[in-house]
Amino acid sequence: MEILFLLIPLAVGLMAVAVVFFLWTVKSGQYDDLEGPAHRILMDDDDPMIPGNRPRAAGSDGDQGEKGD
């Protein structure tokens, strides 16, 4: 029975700390935009991430035109 005198204040204190941390995260804006990062990964970037992986200009795909037989 004496353990309740320790566990109840300990549980209330731990709950108070959790509420303070939750309010701090809400105040600092942690939950403002939950869907933005999920949609951002689907957006197409115009800049190639790999330097050698650039789109070729029209007509420079290696075709020299048709040569005579």
Secondary structure, 3 states (H helix, E strand, C coil): CCCHHHHHHHHHHHHHHHHHHHHHHHHCCCCCCCCHHHHHCCCCCCCCCCCCCCCCCCCCCCCCCCCCC
